[in-house]
Amino acid sequence: MIITIQCECGKQLELQPTTVGNHAYFTNQSQGKFRTDVDVEIDQTVYLDNTVVNELAETEDNTRISEILEDQIINMVSTDSSLNELRITCSNCGEYITLTSF
């Protein structure tokens, strides 16, 4: 698959996969022709398991508290991110297109 970005002013950029898995790279200032801006929403939620809460409540030793948190932190934090919109702007004339509703 190839994606072509073409502005009304004549600037054009063709995105072709360059690696296994069909990944095409588009840097923020791709070849000086177009730039991208993104609106990303990141939600983080901390889940405290009752076992962890009980362990924390039972100890007063700061070293032990640090150990418990270090061991369990990956299981306690959940991160969700979503791309809300992607704007591609022509570096030549400033015309843009915003892609939404992913």
SERO-4910 file (N, C-alpha, C, O; in steps of 0.05 Angstrom, whole numbers):
BEGIN
 pado doro    nc1    nc2    nc3   cac1   cac2   cac3    cc1    cc2    cc3    oc1    oc2    oc3
  Met    A     17    -23      0      0      0      0     18     25      0     39     25     13
  Ile    A     10     45    -15     24     70    -16      5     93    -10    -18     93    -20
  Ile    A     13    112      6     -4    135     12     10    159      0     34    164      4
  Thr    A     -6    174    -15      4    199    -28     -9    223    -15    -34    224    -13
  Ile    A      7    242     -6     -3    267      5      3    288    -16     27    292    -23
  Gln    A    -17    301    -26    -13    321    -47    -28    346    -40    -52    346    -35
  Cys    A    -14    369    -40    -26    394    -34    -35    408    -60    -24    402    -81
  Glu    A    -53    426    -57    -63    442    -80    -40    458    -93    -42    465   -116
  Cys    A    -19    465    -77      3    481    -87     23    465   -103     41    476   -115
  Gly    A     19    439   -104     37    421   -119     56    405   -103     67    386   -114
  Lys    A     60    411    -78     78    394    -62     66    367    -58     42    364    -55
  Gln    A     83    346    -60     73    319    -59     93    302    -43    117    306    -45
  Leu    A     82    283    -28     98    264    -13     86    237    -15     62    234    -11
  Glu    A    102    217    -22     92    190    -24    103    173     -1    128    172      3
  Leu    A     86    161     14     94    144     37     93    115     28     71    105     21
  Gln    A    116    102     29    117     74     22    129     58     45    146     68     59
  Pro    A    119     34     49    130     17     71    160     13     66    169      8     44
  Thr    A    176     15     88    205     12     86    215    -12    102    239    -18    100
  Thr    A    198    -24    118    207    -46    135    187    -69    133    165    -66    123
  Val    A    196    -92    143    177   -115    145    154   -107    163    158    -94    184
  Gly    A    130   -113    155    107   -106    171     94    -81    159     75    -71    171
  Asn    A    103    -72    136     91    -49    122     90    -24    139     69    -11    140
  His    A    113    -17    151    115      8    166    126     30    148    148     27    138
  Ala    A    112     52    145    122     75    131    128     97    152    111    102    169
  Tyr    A    151    109    150    159    129    170    152    157    160    158    164    137
  Phe    A    139    172    177    132    200    172    141    216    196    128    216    217
  Thr    A    164    230    193    173    246    216    157    271    218    141    277    199
  Asn    A    159    285    240    143    310    244    147    330    222    129    346    216
  Gln    A    170    331    210    176    350    188    186    333    164    209    334    158
  Ser    A    168    318    152    176    298    132    186    311    107    170    323     92
  Gln    A    211    308    102    225    317     78    221    347     73    223    356     50
  Gly    A    215    362     94    211    391     90    186    398     75    182    422     69
  Lys    A    169    379     68    146    385     52    120    387     69    103    404     63
  Phe    A    118    371     89     94    370    105    102    367    134    122    355    140
  Arg    A     85    377    152     90    372    181     64    362    193     42    366    182
  Thr    A     67    348    215     43    337    228     40    348    256     60    354    269
  Asp    A     16    350    265      9    356    292    -12    336    301    -30    329    285
  Val    A    -10    326    325    -29    306    335    -43    315    360    -31    331    376
  Asp    A    -67    306    364    -81    309    389    -85    282    401   -102    266    392
  Val    A    -69    276    421    -70    250    434    -81    253    462    -73    271    477
  Glu    A    -99    235    469   -111    236    496   -100    212    511   -101    189    502
  Ile    A    -89    217    535    -78    196    552    -92    195    578    -94    215    593
  Asp    A   -103    172    585   -117    168    610   -101    148    627    -94    126    617
  Gln    A    -95    155    652    -82    136    670   -100    131    693   -113    149    704
  Thr    A   -101    106    700   -117     97    723   -100     80    741    -84     63    732
  Val    A   -102     85    767    -87     70    787   -106     51    801   -126     60    812
  Tyr    A   -100     26    799   -117      5    813   -101     -5    836    -79    -16    833
  Leu    A   -113     -3    860   -100    -14    884   -114    -40    891   -137    -41    899
  Asp    A    -99    -62    889   -108    -88    896   -110    -90    927    -93    -79    941
  Asn    A   -130   -103    937   -133   -105    966   -109   -118    980   -102   -110   1002
  Thr    A    -96   -136    967    -72   -149    978    -50   -128    982    -37   -128   1003
  Val    A    -46   -111    962    -26    -90    964    -33    -70    986    -16    -62   1001
  Val    A    -58    -62    987    -67    -43   1007    -63    -55   1035    -53    -41   1053
  Asn    A    -69    -80   1039    -65    -94   1065    -36    -95   1072    -29    -90   1095
  Glu    A    -19   -102   1053     10   -103   1058     21    -75   1066     37    -73   1085
  Leu    A     12    -55   1052     21    -28   1058     11    -19   1086     26     -6   1101
  Ala    A    -13    -27   1093    -25    -19   1119    -11    -33   1142    -10    -23   1164
  Glu    A      0    -57   1137     12    -73   1158     41    -66   1164     53    -75   1184
  Thr    A     54    -49   1147     82    -43   1152     86    -13   1156     71      4   1144
  Glu    A    105     -7   1173    113     21   1177    141     26   1167    151     49   1168
  Asp    A    154      6   1157    181      8   1148    181     19   1119    171      7   1101
  Asn    A    194     42   1116    195     56   1090    208     39   1068    200     39   1045
  Thr    A    228     24   1076    242      6   1057    223    -15   1046    222    -20   1022
  Arg    A    208    -27   1065    188    -48   1057    166    -36   1040    157    -49   1021
  Ile    A    157    -12   1047    136      1   1031    147      6   1002    132      1    983
  Ser    A    172     15   1000    183     19    973    185     -7    958    179     -8    934
  Glu    A    193    -29    971    194    -55    958    167    -64    948    164    -73    925
  Ile    A    146    -61    964    119    -69    956    110    -53    932    100    -64    913
  Leu    A    115    -27    933    106    -10    910    122    -16    885    110    -17    863
  Glu    A    148    -20    887    164    -27    864    156    -53    851    156    -56    827
  Asp    A    149    -73    868    141    -99    858    114    -98    844    109   -113    826
  Gln    A     96    -81    853     69    -81    845     61    -58    826     38    -58    815
  Ile    A     78    -38    822     70    -14    808     60    -20    779     41     -7    770
  Ile    A     73    -39    766     64    -45    738     36    -56    738     20    -50    720
  Asn    A     29    -71    758      2    -82    760    -19    -62    769    -43    -66    765
  Met    A    -10    -40    781    -29    -21    792    -36      2    773    -56     16    778
  Val    A    -20      6    752    -25     29    735    -34     19    707    -21      2    695
  Ser    A    -55     30    697    -65     24    671    -65     50    655    -76     70    664
  Thr    A    -54     50    631    -53     73    614    -67     67    587    -61     47    574
  Asp    A    -86     84    580   -100     82    555    -95    108    539    -97    129    550
  Ser    A    -88    105    514    -84    129    497   -100    126    472   -105    104    462
  Ser    A   -109    149    462   -124    149    437   -116    173    420   -112    195    431
  Leu    A   -114    169    394   -108    190    376   -134    203    367   -151    190    355
  Asn    A   -138    228    375   -163    241    369   -163    253    341   -183    252    326
  Glu    A   -140    265    333   -138    276    307   -109    278    298    -91    280    314
  Leu    A   -106    279    272    -80    281    259    -82    303    238    -97    301    219
  Arg    A    -66    324    241    -66    346    222    -40    345    206    -18    344    217
  Ile    A    -43    346    180    -20    347    161    -21    374    148    -41    382    135
  Thr    A      1    389    151      2    417    141     24    419    120     46    409    124
  Cys    A     18    432     98     38    437     77     58    458     87     50    480     96
  Ser    A     84    452     86    104    471     95    108    494     75    119    514     82
  Asn    A     98    490     51    101    510     30     79    532     32     86    556     33
  Cys    A     54    524     33     33    544     32     15    546     57     -1    564     60
  Gly    A     18    527     75      3    527    100    -24    513     98    -38    512    118
  Glu    A    -32    504     75    -57    489     72    -55    464     89    -33    453     92
  Tyr    A    -77    455    100    -76    431    118   -101    414    114   -122    423    104
  Ile    A    -99    390    124   -122    372    127   -120    359    154    -99    352    164
  Thr    A   -143    356    167   -144    344    194   -160    319    192   -183    319    184
  Leu    A   -148    296    200   -161    270    200   -171    265    228   -157    269    248
  Thr    A   -197    257    230   -209    252    256   -225    226    256   -226    212    235
  Ser    A   -236    219    278   -254    196    281   -240    169    276   -248    154    259
  Phe    A   -218    165    290   -203    140    287   -217    118    302   -208     95    302
***
